[in-house]
Amino acid sequence: MARKTAHEAVAQILDKLGAKPGRGGGRITARTVRGWCERVAADVGGHSIAATNANMMLTDKWQSKINAVSQTTGRKFVLDALTHVVRNFINGGDASVEKPFNPSS
């Protein structure tokens, strides 16, 4: 998926879930997501929570799971995982929220 398309997909999910940007009002846009990605990329030590979370999805285990399925299935997996994490956060860590899609390994 092209980065711009990925930023748009993430922004749409976050907007649908009711997430709001940290500063200002309104909704999360693809530009907002792009800015977050740029900050995570700049955090080479991986000290921020966002960098830690991103690094968790970039482990060899997760990469092999994602690469073992079709692009469409891999995208669904990643976006569903994001949705699950955001819903869990919004619900105050309630583990009863819907579990994310998990491709077979």
Secondary structure, 3 states (H helix, E strand, C coil): CCHHHHHHHHHHHHHHCCCCCCCCCCCCCHHHHHHHHHHHHHCCCCCCHHHHHHHHHCCHHHHHHHHCCCHHHHHHHHHHHHHHHHHHHHCCCCCCCCCCCCCCC
